[in-house]
Amino acid sequence: MTSIRFSLWFPVLLGLGAFIFFSACDPREDYLTGDGINIRFEIDTLRFDTVFTELGSATQFFKIYNESDRAIQLDEIYVEGMTGVRFNINVDGIPGGVVEDAVIWNNDSIYVFVEVNIDPDAPLSASPFVVEDRLVVKTGNKERSVVLEAWGQNANYFPSRFNRGVPVVLSCDNATINWDSPLPYVIYGEIFIDECLLEVAAGTHIYVHGGIASNELLGTFNDGFLYTLANGRIHLAGTPDNPITMEGDRLEAAFADQPGQWLGLIIGRESRGNLVEYTTIKNAIFGVYADSAAEVTLRNVKIHTTAGSGLVGIHSEITASNCLIYDNAANAVQLTHGGNYQFDFCTVASYGVDASALAMTNFQCYNDDCSVNSLFPLNAQLTNCIFFGSRRDEIIIQDATDRQQAAFFNLDMNHCLVKVDELLTRNSVQYGDFFATYCLNCFNGDQNDALFLDRAVDDYHLDTLSVAQNRGISLPAFPLDLEGTPRDENPDIGCYERID
């Protein structure tokens, strides 16, 4: 009987003894935790090298290293979940949305597996082109992260999906490269056009992946742009029925009206023969930037939702007709260091910011007090245009010669609707003759005047009682407005002709 009782209790006693033994030397008592933990990631960005031509599922992995002489315990490992696209993780064999208390032994490492599922045929808002998120490792109050990067919708990724922060020159021995694929184009990095014409076909949709990047050539900068070099040209050849759109690649609803997602379209120094027509450019730092001695023509173009100016001309040549520019965080149209400019039937609206619709100078400063500067003649001819907004003065004029040399500031505005106030009275009434000398047959509007149909929703068609109606001068070269509506013999001012 005694031997039977011993045989029954022996496993229990053995287990209890083992528990007491291992508890007494539990290695967790020596884990390093909290803010003092130092870890090293094998990579800083985990990329999923997959073009998802069907239901996309891909798995990648990386290591987290503990190079110290003590074991460490990580509080949490999880995916931040910024985009709504599902990333699943498995940490050293432990799956879960949040993996807690993962241990890395001294001078050892653990594997982190990440899987992404993307449906390339889902709506763009649910499956954007470039998907970014963060895998976060939390220890105490400290957070470290690895960028997760995957590709969703079927598209032409140009020049490649591994081009963040990398300048690429697009050249074709002075021939033409056509972007005419039915799939959209996703620009990933910086594209310099040289000895080549880039012709973008009607109906093309261009998405630009922006963000902060750095390289030896440019330093730290805003990524995502098209840039024409001196021997390069671009032609965005939209049509009324098939316009072109350039915008950021974050397509969730929250980003639709978010400016500053990419840098912009840059017409570089001495680049000539550039044409943008029936095109919308949005979500950029600036819309179109024409640098010194560059030349570009804009026809039936919309530029809006920018973190800076919509249109910038620096000692350049810009021709614009039937253009709409609005929702810009800086001067909507900025013409600096002189140049040659012609605007016809354009609407430029600047509301809700301490910036003007139009700013013009004939100089450029090279130091803080402008004691070192450069002067160049400005020639601007603006006809049948609206420059309006919420400031008291929507036109800024700066002439470095203080009107002593007329050849350096030649401004001819005709039949325009403007908004100026202090411009007429400040600086000893320097521009008190603005309407007699610079802006002939113009109308100086008031904040309470009926003008646009519904500015609150950025509808810049003319109101039924708009003060811009029938105030223009007939220009046979522009019989149709931005939407193809015929203009009559007494056209309305701006890019839209009012339909009664």
GIUR-V319075 format. One record per residue. RES is the residue in three letters. NEAR is the number of other ideal C-beta (glycine too) atoms within 12 Angstrom. Layout:
res=RES near=NEAR
res=RES near=NEAR
This chain:
res=MET near=7
res=THR near=8
res=SER near=9
res=ILE near=9
res=ARG near=11
res=PHE near=13
res=SER near=13
res=LEU near=12
res=TRP near=15
res=PHE near=14
res=PRO near=12
res=VAL near=14
res=LEU near=15
res=LEU near=14
res=GLY near=13
res=LEU near=14
res=GLY near=15
res=ALA near=14
res=PHE near=14
res=ILE near=13
res=PHE near=12
res=PHE near=14
res=SER near=13
res=ALA near=11
res=CYS near=12
res=ASP near=13
res=PRO near=17
res=ARG near=17
res=GLU near=14
res=ASP near=17
res=TYR near=25
res=LEU near=27
res=THR near=26
res=GLY near=16
res=ASP near=15
res=GLY near=16
res=ILE near=31
res=ASN near=23
res=ILE near=33
res=ARG near=23
res=PHE near=27
res=GLU near=18
res=ILE near=21
res=ASP near=17
res=THR near=27
res=LEU near=34
res=ARG near=27
res=PHE near=32
res=ASP near=19
res=THR near=26
res=VAL near=24
res=PHE near=31
res=THR near=16
res=GLU near=14
res=LEU near=17
res=GLY near=28
res=SER near=21
res=ALA near=28
res=THR near=22
res=GLN near=29
res=PHE near=26
res=PHE near=29
res=LYS near=23
res=ILE near=37
res=TYR near=25
res=ASN near=29
res=GLU near=19
res=SER near=20
res=ASP near=13
res=ARG near=23
res=ALA near=25
res=ILE near=37
res=GLN near=32
res=LEU near=37
res=ASP near=28
res=GLU near=27
res=ILE near=42
res=TYR near=29
res=VAL near=36
res=GLU near=25
res=GLY near=20
res=MET near=21
res=THR near=31
res=GLY near=26
res=VAL near=38
res=ARG near=25
res=PHE near=38
res=ASN near=27
res=ILE near=40
res=ASN near=24
res=VAL near=33
res=ASP near=24
res=GLY near=14
res=ILE near=20
res=PRO near=16
res=GLY near=20
res=GLY near=19
res=VAL near=23
res=VAL near=32
res=GLU near=19
res=ASP near=22
res=ALA near=36
res=VAL near=29
res=ILE near=34
res=TRP near=23
res=ASN near=19
res=ASN near=14
res=ASP near=22
res=SER near=24
res=ILE near=32
res=TYR near=24
res=VAL near=41
res=PHE near=27
res=VAL near=37
res=GLU near=26
res=VAL near=35
res=ASN near=26
res=ILE near=37
res=ASP near=23
res=PRO near=28
res=ASP near=16
res=ALA near=23
res=PRO near=15
res=LEU near=30
res=SER near=20
res=ALA near=21
res=SER near=31
res=PRO near=39
res=PHE near=42
res=VAL near=45
res=VAL near=44
res=GLU near=36
res=ASP near=31
res=ARG near=28
res=LEU near=43
res=VAL near=29
res=VAL near=38
res=LYS near=28
res=THR near=29
res=GLY near=19
res=ASN near=12
res=LYS near=19
res=GLU near=21
res=ARG near=26
res=SER near=27
res=VAL near=34
res=VAL near=29
res=LEU near=39
res=GLU near=38
res=ALA near=39
res=TRP near=36
res=GLY near=45
res=GLN near=34
res=ASN near=27
res=ALA near=34
res=ASN near=27
res=TYR near=34
res=PHE near=34
res=PRO near=25
res=SER near=20
res=ARG near=29
res=PHE near=20
res=ASN near=27
res=ARG near=31
res=GLY near=27
res=VAL near=24
res=PRO near=28
res=VAL near=25
res=VAL near=23
res=LEU near=33
res=SER near=22
res=CYS near=19
res=ASP near=13
res=ASN near=15
res=ALA near=15
res=THR near=23
res=ILE near=28
res=ASN near=20
res=TRP near=35
res=ASP near=21
res=SER near=20
res=PRO near=15
res=LEU near=23
res=PRO near=33
res=TYR near=37
res=VAL near=42
res=ILE near=48
res=TYR near=37
res=GLY near=38
res=GLU near=38
res=ILE near=41
res=PHE near=30
res=ILE near=41
res=ASP near=27
res=GLU near=22
res=CYS near=30
res=LEU near=30
res=LEU near=41
res=GLU near=28
res=VAL near=43
res=ALA near=28
res=ALA near=24
res=GLY near=25
res=THR near=35
res=HIS near=34
res=ILE near=45
res=TYR near=38
res=VAL near=43
res=HIS near=44
res=GLY near=37
res=GLY near=30
res=ILE near=20
res=ALA near=27
res=SER near=17
res=ASN near=18
res=GLU near=11
res=LEU near=17
res=LEU near=20
res=GLY near=12
res=THR near=13
res=PHE near=26
res=ASN near=33
res=ASP near=34
res=GLY near=42
res=PHE near=42
res=LEU near=44
res=TYR near=38
res=THR near=41
res=LEU near=30
res=ALA near=24
res=ASN near=23
res=GLY near=36
res=ARG near=38
res=ILE near=46
res=HIS near=35
res=LEU near=43
res=ALA near=30
res=GLY near=32
res=THR near=19
res=PRO near=20
res=ASP near=11
res=ASN near=20
res=PRO near=30
res=ILE near=39
res=THR near=31
res=MET near=44
res=GLU near=42
res=GLY near=42
res=ASP near=42
res=ARG near=35
res=LEU near=35
res=GLU near=25
res=ALA near=14
res=ALA near=15
res=PHE near=26
res=ALA near=20
res=ASP near=22
res=GLN near=24
res=PRO near=35
res=GLY near=31
res=GLN near=38
res=TRP near=45
res=LEU near=39
res=GLY near=43
res=LEU near=48
res=ILE near=38
res=ILE near=44
res=GLY near=35
res=ARG near=22
res=GLU near=23
res=SER near=36
res=ARG near=25
res=GLY near=26
res=ASN near=42
res=LEU near=34
res=VAL near=45
res=GLU near=33
res=TYR near=35
res=THR near=44
res=THR near=34
res=ILE near=47
res=LYS near=43
res=ASN near=39
res=ALA near=45
res=ILE near=37
res=PHE near=40
res=GLY near=54
res=VAL near=52
res=TYR near=41
res=ALA near=45
res=ASP near=34
res=SER near=26
res=ALA near=23
res=ALA near=35
res=GLU near=32
res=VAL near=43
res=THR near=34
res=LEU near=46
res=ARG near=38
res=ASN near=37
res=VAL near=42
res=LYS near=42
res=ILE near=44
res=HIS near=39
res=THR near=34
res=THR near=45
res=ALA near=29
res=GLY near=29
res=SER near=40
res=GLY near=51
res=LEU near=48
res=VAL near=42
res=GLY near=46
res=ILE near=35
res=HIS near=31
res=SER near=39
res=GLU near=32
res=ILE near=45
res=THR near=34
res=ALA near=46
res=SER near=36
res=ASN near=40
res=CYS near=48
res=LEU near=45
res=ILE near=48
res=TYR near=43
res=ASP near=40
res=ASN near=45
res=ALA near=27
res=ALA near=31
res=ASN near=36
res=ALA near=48
res=VAL near=49
res=GLN near=39
res=LEU near=48
res=THR near=38
res=HIS near=33
res=GLY near=35
res=GLY near=37
res=ASN near=28
res=TYR near=43
res=GLN near=34
res=PHE near=47
res=ASP near=41
res=PHE near=45
res=CYS near=49
res=THR near=52
res=VAL near=48
res=ALA near=46
res=SER near=41
res=TYR near=29
res=GLY near=17
res=VAL near=25
res=ASP near=17
res=ALA near=31
res=SER near=39
res=ALA near=47
res=LEU near=51
res=ALA near=35
res=MET near=41
res=THR near=36
res=ASN near=38
res=PHE near=30
res=GLN near=26
res=CYS near=17
res=TYR near=13
res=ASN near=10
res=ASP near=8
res=ASP near=8
res=CYS near=15
res=SER near=9
res=VAL near=12
res=ASN near=21
res=SER near=21
res=LEU near=27
res=PHE near=30
res=PRO near=26
res=LEU near=40
res=ASN near=26
res=ALA near=40
res=GLN near=31
res=LEU near=42
res=THR near=35
res=ASN near=43
res=CYS near=50
res=ILE near=51
res=PHE near=46
res=PHE near=45
res=GLY near=40
res=SER near=22
res=ARG near=29
res=ARG near=23
res=ASP near=30
res=GLU near=39
res=ILE near=45
res=ILE near=36
res=ILE near=37
res=GLN near=34
res=ASP near=29
res=ALA near=26
res=THR near=22
res=ASP near=18
res=ARG near=25
res=GLN near=13
res=GLN near=17
res=ALA near=18
res=ALA near=16
res=PHE near=26
res=PHE near=32
res=ASN near=27
res=LEU near=39
res=ASP near=26
res=MET near=39
res=ASN near=30
res=HIS near=32
res=CYS near=44
res=LEU near=47
res=VAL near=47
res=LYS near=39
res=VAL near=35
res=ASP near=20
res=GLU near=21
res=LEU near=32
res=LEU near=26
res=THR near=16
res=ARG near=17
res=ASN near=15
res=SER near=10
res=VAL near=13
res=GLN near=22
res=TYR near=30
res=GLY near=18
res=ASP near=17
res=PHE near=30
res=PHE near=21
res=ALA near=13
res=THR near=20
res=TYR near=34
res=CYS near=33
res=LEU near=21
res=ASN near=21
res=CYS near=35
res=PHE near=33
res=ASN near=27
res=GLY near=32
res=ASP near=17
res=GLN near=18
res=ASN near=9
res=ASP near=22
res=ALA near=21
res=LEU near=40
res=PHE near=36
res=LEU near=24
res=ASP near=15
res=ARG near=25
res=ALA near=11
res=VAL near=13
res=ASP near=24
res=ASP near=17
res=TYR near=40
res=HIS near=30
res=LEU near=37
res=ASP near=22
res=THR near=17
res=LEU near=16
res=SER near=33
res=VAL near=29
res=ALA near=42
res=GLN near=31
res=ASN near=25
res=ARG near=31
res=GLY near=38
res=ILE near=26
res=SER near=23
res=LEU near=26
res=PRO near=11
res=ALA near=18
res=PHE near=34
res=PRO near=19
res=LEU near=24
res=ASP near=36
res=LEU near=37
res=GLU near=23
res=GLY near=20
res=THR near=25
res=PRO near=16
res=ARG near=33
res=ASP near=18
res=GLU near=14
res=ASN near=18
res=PRO near=35
res=ASP near=42
res=ILE near=46
res=GLY near=53
res=CYS near=45
res=TYR near=38
res=GLU near=34
res=ARG near=33
res=ILE near=18
res=ASP near=13
